[in-house]
Amino acid sequence: TEILLESGSWMRFTFPDNDFGIGARPECYSKPLFGVEIKGDLTCTNDNGEVKVEGISESILPGTYVLIRVEVTNPTTAITSGTFTIETGLRGTNTVFEYVK
């Protein structure tokens, strides 16, 4: 089932516990991908490796490819990282309606 990501919805990126350097409020922004760029004033907050992206001002249609860049620092040693998780959620709630691992 494809789901419309409504204006005001959020995304959360969970980083593996591999010493990635992530500030409390990492810089994040959208870049064009196949002519599509997320509209809004994106802000990111980090809570123990869970980076939440908010500020999406226009809905994103199902099946649309988007690009979000979050500023993090790679670990200082060469490693094979763990699994990243991506979630999308309904605006104004903590309800997750899509989960990708």
Backbone as a printed PyTorch tensor [residue, N CA C, xyz], in Angstrom:
tensor([[[  0.8450,  -1.1810,   0.0000],
         [  0.0000,   0.0000,   0.0000],
         [  0.8840,   1.2360,   0.0000]],

        [[  0.6010,   2.1500,  -0.8940],
         [  1.3370,   3.4050,  -0.9250],
         [  0.5800,   4.4440,  -0.1180]],

        [[  1.3350,   5.2580,   0.6290],
         [  0.7310,   6.2180,   1.5380],
         [  1.1990,   7.6170,   1.1910]],

        [[  0.2670,   8.5690,   1.1670],
         [  0.5850,   9.9740,   0.9770],
         [  1.2590,  10.4980,   2.2340]],

        [[  2.4160,  11.1330,   2.0820],
         [  3.0830,  11.7660,   3.2210],
         [  2.5680,  13.1920,   3.2790]],

        [[  1.6480,  13.4300,   4.2020],
         [  0.9660,  14.7180,   4.2720],
         [  1.8710,  15.8350,   4.7550]],

        [[  1.5150,  17.0420,   4.3700],
         [  2.1890,  18.2290,   4.8840],
         [  2.2070,  18.1620,   6.4080]],

        [[  3.3460,  18.4690,   7.0110],
         [  3.4640,  18.4350,   8.4650],
         [  3.8860,  17.0900,   9.0210]],

        [[  3.9460,  16.0630,   8.1660],
         [  4.4100,  14.7540,   8.6360],
         [  5.8980,  14.8270,   8.9500]],

        [[  6.4240,  13.7740,   9.5470],
         [  7.8380,  13.7540,   9.9370],
         [  8.5080,  12.4870,   9.4320]],

        [[  9.8240,  12.5180,   9.4140],
         [ 10.6380,  11.3420,   9.0990],
         [ 11.6440,  11.1650,  10.2200]],

        [[ 11.9910,   9.9190,  10.5100],
         [ 12.9950,   9.6390,  11.5440],
         [ 13.9990,   8.6310,  10.9960]],

        [[ 15.2730,   8.9960,  11.1110],
         [ 16.3770,   8.1410,  10.6840],
         [ 17.0860,   7.6580,  11.9390]],

        [[ 17.1310,   6.3510,  12.1520],
         [ 17.8330,   5.7950,  13.3000],
         [ 19.1660,   5.2390,  12.8190]],

        [[ 20.2370,   5.7980,  13.3730],
         [ 21.5870,   5.3930,  12.9930],
         [ 22.0340,   4.2290,  13.8630]],

        [[ 22.8350,   3.3180,  13.3110],
         [ 23.3550,   2.2180,  14.1240],
         [ 24.3100,   2.7550,  15.1850]],

        [[ 24.5080,   2.0090,  16.2140],
         [ 25.3840,   2.4190,  17.3050],
         [ 26.8390,   2.1440,  16.9170]],

        [[ 27.3620,   2.9610,  16.0060],
         [ 28.7170,   2.7650,  15.4950],
         [ 29.5510,   4.0330,  15.5850]],

        [[ 29.3360,   4.8400,  16.5880],
         [ 30.1400,   6.0430,  16.7970],
         [ 30.0030,   7.0900,  15.7020]],

        [[ 28.8540,   7.1790,  15.0410],
         [ 28.6230,   8.2800,  14.1280],
         [ 28.5190,   9.5570,  14.9590]],

        [[ 29.1240,  10.6330,  14.4690],
         [ 29.0550,  11.9070,  15.1710],
         [ 27.8390,  12.6860,  14.7120]],

        [[ 26.8840,  12.8830,  15.6170],
         [ 25.6480,  13.5870,  15.2720],
         [ 25.4060,  14.6350,  16.3440]],

        [[ 25.3110,  15.8960,  15.9320],
         [ 25.0320,  16.9680,  16.8760],
         [ 23.5900,  16.9230,  17.3490]],

        [[ 23.2740,  17.7360,  18.3500],
         [ 21.9100,  17.7810,  18.9050],
         [ 20.9030,  18.2750,  17.8700]],

        [[ 21.3270,  19.2010,  17.0260],
         [ 20.4690,  19.7450,  15.9680],
         [ 21.2550,  19.7390,  14.6490]],

        [[ 21.4530,  18.5620,  14.0620],
         [ 22.2580,  18.4950,  12.8390],
         [ 21.6060,  19.2590,  11.6850]],

        [[ 22.4410,  19.8110,  10.8350],
         [ 21.9240,  20.4920,   9.6570],
         [ 21.2770,  19.4610,   8.7380]],

        [[ 20.1170,  19.8110,   8.1990],
         [ 19.4600,  18.9110,   7.2570],
         [ 18.7140,  19.7360,   6.2160]],

        [[ 18.6710,  19.2070,   5.0170],
         [ 17.9770,  19.9100,   3.9470],
         [ 17.6770,  18.9280,   2.8230]],

        [[ 16.7580,  19.3320,   1.9790],
         [ 16.3980,  18.5320,   0.8120],
         [ 17.1660,  19.0560,  -0.3930]],

        [[ 17.4870,  18.1590,  -1.2920],
         [ 18.1100,  18.5000,  -2.5630],
         [ 17.2280,  17.9130,  -3.6660]],

        [[ 17.2360,  18.5210,  -4.8490],
         [ 16.4210,  17.9780,  -5.9400],
         [ 16.8610,  16.5730,  -6.3450]],

        [[ 15.8960,  15.7170,  -6.5860],
         [ 16.1390,  14.3640,  -7.0820],
         [ 15.0510,  14.0700,  -8.1070]],

        [[ 15.4420,  13.8400,  -9.3430],
         [ 14.4950,  13.6490, -10.4450],
         [ 13.5030,  14.8120, -10.5210]],

        [[ 13.9980,  16.0200, -10.2400],
         [ 13.1660,  17.2150, -10.3400],
         [ 12.2680,  17.4790,  -9.1500]],

        [[ 12.3690,  16.6790,  -8.0900],
         [ 11.5100,  16.8510,  -6.9110],
         [ 12.3650,  17.2510,  -5.7140]],

        [[ 11.9160,  18.2740,  -5.0010],
         [ 12.5800,  18.7000,  -3.7730],
         [ 11.5140,  18.8860,  -2.6990]],

        [[ 11.7850,  18.4270,  -1.4920],
         [ 10.8300,  18.5710,  -0.3980],
         [ 10.6770,  20.0510,  -0.0810]],

        [[  9.4590,  20.5230,  -0.0040],
         [  9.1770,  21.9150,   0.3210],
         [  9.0820,  22.0800,   1.8300]],

        [[  9.6210,  23.1800,   2.3340],
         [  9.4960,  23.4780,   3.7570],
         [ 10.8110,  23.9120,   4.3600]],

        [[ 10.7380,  24.3260,   5.5960],
         [ 11.9150,  24.7210,   6.3640],
         [ 12.2600,  23.5380,   7.2580]],

        [[ 13.0710,  22.6200,   6.7310],
         [ 13.3680,  21.3880,   7.4500],
         [ 14.2570,  21.6510,   8.6610]],

        [[ 13.9030,  21.0290,   9.7750],
         [ 14.7240,  21.0650,  10.9800],
         [ 14.9230,  19.6400,  11.4580]],

        [[ 16.1030,  19.3820,  12.0200],
         [ 16.4180,  18.0530,  12.5320],
         [ 16.8170,  18.1330,  13.9910]],

        [[ 16.3870,  17.1410,  14.7470],
         [ 16.8020,  17.0020,  16.1390],
         [ 17.2890,  15.5760,  16.3420]],

        [[ 18.3170,  15.4340,  17.1680],
         [ 18.9130,  14.1330,  17.4350],
         [ 18.6130,  13.7190,  18.8640]],

        [[ 18.0880,  12.5130,  19.0240],
         [ 17.8480,  11.9400,  20.3420],
         [ 18.5030,  10.5660,  20.3640]],

        [[ 19.7620,  10.5110,  20.8280],
         [ 20.5060,   9.2480,  20.9290],
         [ 20.5640,   8.4680,  19.6150]],

        [[ 20.8920,   9.1510,  18.5330],
         [ 21.0300,   8.4760,  17.2480],
         [ 19.7600,   8.3600,  16.4400]],

        [[ 18.6540,   8.9000,  16.9670],
         [ 17.4030,   8.9710,  16.2080],
         [ 17.2300,  10.4160,  15.7630]],

        [[ 17.3990,  10.6580,  14.4600],
         [ 17.3010,  12.0140,  13.9220],
         [ 15.9070,  12.1970,  13.3290]],

        [[ 15.1580,  13.1310,  13.9030],
         [ 13.7960,  13.4020,  13.4510],
         [ 13.8030,  14.6380,  12.5670]],

        [[ 13.2220,  14.5060,  11.3700],
         [ 13.1380,  15.5890,  10.4040],
         [ 11.7080,  16.1080,  10.4080]],

        [[ 11.5600,  17.4060,  10.6530],
         [ 10.2350,  18.0380,  10.6520],
         [ 10.2810,  19.2820,   9.7810]],

        [[  9.1160,  19.8410,   9.4860],
         [  9.0280,  21.0730,   8.7090],
         [  8.6160,  20.8650,   7.2650]],

        [[  8.1070,  19.6920,   6.9240],
         [  7.6430,  19.4230,   5.5560],
         [  6.3570,  20.2110,   5.3390]],

        [[  6.3700,  21.1270,   4.3590],
         [  5.2170,  22.0240,   4.1950],
         [  4.2650,  21.6400,   3.0730]],

        [[  4.6540,  20.6940,   2.2200],
         [  3.7610,  20.2140,   1.1650],
         [  3.7530,  18.6940,   1.1650]],

        [[  2.6060,  18.1250,   0.8660],
         [  2.4760,  16.6670,   0.8240],
         [  3.3980,  16.0690,  -0.2330]],

        [[  3.8420,  14.8420,   0.0180],
         [  4.6900,  14.1060,  -0.9180],
         [  3.8830,  12.9100,  -1.4190]],

        [[  3.7180,  12.8220,  -2.7250],
         [  2.8890,  11.7700,  -3.3140],
         [  3.5390,  10.4000,  -3.1730]],

        [[  2.7230,   9.3520,  -3.0800],
         [  3.2650,   7.9910,  -3.0240],
         [  4.1420,   7.7030,  -4.2420]],

        [[  5.2190,   6.9490,  -4.0280],
         [  6.1060,   6.5660,  -5.1080],
         [  7.1090,   7.6320,  -5.5180]],

        [[  7.1170,   8.7720,  -4.8150],
         [  8.0350,   9.8560,  -5.1330],
         [  9.3840,   9.6210,  -4.4700]],

        [[ 10.4610,   9.7740,  -5.2250],
         [ 11.8090,   9.6890,  -4.6720],
         [ 12.1940,  11.0660,  -4.1480]],

        [[ 12.7090,  11.1140,  -2.9230],
         [ 13.1650,  12.3760,  -2.3420],
         [ 14.5640,  12.1850,  -1.7700]],

        [[ 15.2660,  13.2920,  -1.5970],
         [ 16.6030,  13.2480,  -1.0440],
         [ 16.6680,  14.2120,   0.1300]],

        [[ 17.0700,  13.6980,   1.2890],
         [ 17.2900,  14.5250,   2.4730],
         [ 18.7210,  14.3020,   2.9120]],

        [[ 19.4270,  15.3800,   3.1260],
         [ 20.8090,  15.2800,   3.5940],
         [ 20.8500,  15.6800,   5.0660]],

        [[ 21.4500,  14.8250,   5.8890],
         [ 21.6320,  15.0820,   7.3120],
         [ 23.1290,  15.0750,   7.5840]],

        [[ 23.6250,  16.1420,   8.2060],
         [ 25.0590,  16.2580,   8.4620],
         [ 25.4640,  15.3880,   9.6560]],

        [[ 26.2840,  14.3780,   9.3940],
         [ 26.8560,  13.5230,  10.4330],
         [ 28.3240,  13.2920,  10.1070]],

        [[ 29.0850,  12.8710,  11.1010],
         [ 30.4910,  12.5500,  10.9170],
         [ 30.6570,  11.0440,  10.9990]],

        [[ 31.3940,  10.4910,  10.0540],
         [ 31.6470,   9.0500,  10.0640],
         [ 32.4920,   8.6530,  11.2690]],

        [[ 32.4040,   7.3920,  11.6780],
         [ 33.2750,   6.9010,  12.7510],
         [ 34.7490,   7.1110,  12.3900]],

        [[ 35.5900,   7.1940,  13.3990],
         [ 37.0160,   7.4690,  13.1730],
         [ 37.7900,   6.2480,  12.6980]],

        [[ 37.2150,   5.0670,  12.7890],
         [ 37.8770,   3.8590,  12.3030],
         [ 37.0350,   3.2120,  11.2170]],

        [[ 37.6620,   2.4200,  10.3730],
         [ 36.9410,   1.7230,   9.3130],
         [ 36.1090,   0.6010,   9.9380]],

        [[ 34.8220,   0.6000,   9.6420],
         [ 33.9200,  -0.4030,  10.2080],
         [ 32.8860,  -0.8210,   9.1620]],

        [[ 32.2020,  -1.8900,   9.4490],
         [ 30.9840,  -2.2250,   8.7340],
         [ 29.8570,  -1.8030,   9.6550]],

        [[ 29.0790,  -0.8260,   9.2100],
         [ 28.0510,  -0.2790,  10.1000],
         [ 26.8810,  -1.2390,  10.2440]],

        [[ 26.1110,  -0.9990,  11.2650],
         [ 24.8890,  -1.7560,  11.4830],
         [ 23.7940,  -1.2600,  10.5530]],

        [[ 22.5720,  -1.5960,  10.8720],
         [ 21.4160,  -1.2740,  10.0470],
         [ 20.8720,   0.1100,  10.3730]],

        [[ 20.5430,   0.8540,   9.3340],
         [ 19.8520,   2.1300,   9.4760],
         [ 18.3530,   1.8610,   9.3700]],

        [[ 17.5580,   2.6250,  10.0890],
         [ 16.1040,   2.5020,  10.0180],
         [ 15.5220,   3.8460,   9.5960]],

        [[ 14.5150,   3.8030,   8.7240],
         [ 13.8200,   5.0060,   8.2930],
         [ 12.3390,   4.8230,   8.6060]],

        [[ 11.7550,   5.8240,   9.2640],
         [ 10.3290,   5.7970,   9.5850],
         [  9.6910,   7.0930,   9.1110]],

        [[  8.4300,   7.0320,   8.7500],
         [  7.6500,   8.2340,   8.4830],
         [  6.4490,   8.2170,   9.4070]],

        [[  6.0340,   9.4030,   9.8310],
         [  4.9510,   9.4620,  10.8070],
         [  3.9560,  10.5550,  10.5330]],

        [[  2.8130,  10.3770,  11.1190],
         [  1.6830,  11.2810,  10.9640],
         [  1.8960,  12.5530,  11.7690]],

        [[  1.6580,  13.6730,  11.1530],
         [  1.8800,  14.9600,  11.8140],
         [  1.1490,  15.0540,  13.1500]],

        [[  1.8160,  15.6680,  14.1070],
         [  1.2240,  15.8960,  15.4200],
         [  1.0920,  14.6570,  16.2840]],

        [[  1.6670,  13.5260,  15.8460],
         [  1.5620,  12.2840,  16.6120],
         [  2.9160,  11.5840,  16.6350]],

        [[  3.0000,  10.5100,  17.3760],
         [  4.1430,   9.6220,  17.3190],
         [  3.7970,   8.3540,  16.5730]],

        [[  2.7120,   8.3730,  15.8060],
         [  2.2460,   7.2120,  15.0620],
         [  3.0810,   7.0170,  13.8050]],

        [[  3.7290,   5.8670,  13.7050],
         [  4.5310,   5.5330,  12.5280],
         [  3.6310,   4.8460,  11.5180]],

        [[  3.6550,   5.3460,  10.2590],
         [  2.8710,   4.6500,   9.2390],
         [  3.7140,   4.0400,   8.1480]],

        [[  5.0200,   4.1880,   8.2260],
         [  5.8910,   3.4500,   7.3200],
         [  7.2260,   3.2300,   8.0140]],

        [[  7.7630,   2.0180,   7.8620],
         [  8.9830,   1.6310,   8.5670],
         [  9.8330,   0.8380,   7.5920]],

        [[ 11.0760,   1.2840,   7.3690],
         [ 11.9800,   0.5990,   6.4510],
         [ 13.2840,   0.3370,   7.1710]],

        [[ 13.7350,  -0.9120,   7.1700],
         [ 14.9880,  -1.2620,   7.8370],
         [ 15.9330,  -1.8800,   6.8530]]])
